[in-house]
Amino acid sequence: ERLYNGKQKLEDLLKHTGEKDEDEKDEQILEDLSQCKERFIQVMEDDLNTADAVTEVFNLVRIANTQLSGNSNKRVVEYAYQLLMELTQVLGILHRKEEELEDEIVKLIAEREEARKNKDFQRSDEIRDLLKEKGILIEDTRTGTKWKRI
């Protein structure tokens, strides 16, 4: 689940980051990510040591979660995302497709967003509770409303 959450965070960052000049922090992040890739290759070449390879994938996600934000350079975020997808493809993991929501749920989420926009927090809370009863957990973030099944 942590890997899927890391993937989702990178996908969200890709939507909200922009091009900017790279600075020393960006260069250090790129170096850290490249080291993950190098260690991944080394351990896979050592009798397909998949346990340590998975550790490097988690290290990559940790770096992304702690060092990348909406203010990060888009190229750095893209590199982290592409590297995550490349390494997980080798291992055959992280291939679950994004779920589709039923029309009723989509409408409730839209209604809730509208209620929040209109500062009708009582209705917003009612809809959130109704969605929770239907197995949908709503999370409000700076970049918008996110959901996941529970």
Buried (B, 14 or more C-beta within 10 A) or exposed (E): EEBBEBBEBBEBBEEBBEEEEEEEEBEEBBEBBEBBBEBBBEBBEEEEBBEEBBBBBEBBBBBBBEBBEEEBBBBBBBBBBEBBEEBBEEBEBBEEEEEEBEEEBEEBBEBBBEBBEEEBEEBBEBBBEBBEEEEBEBEEEEEEBEBBEE
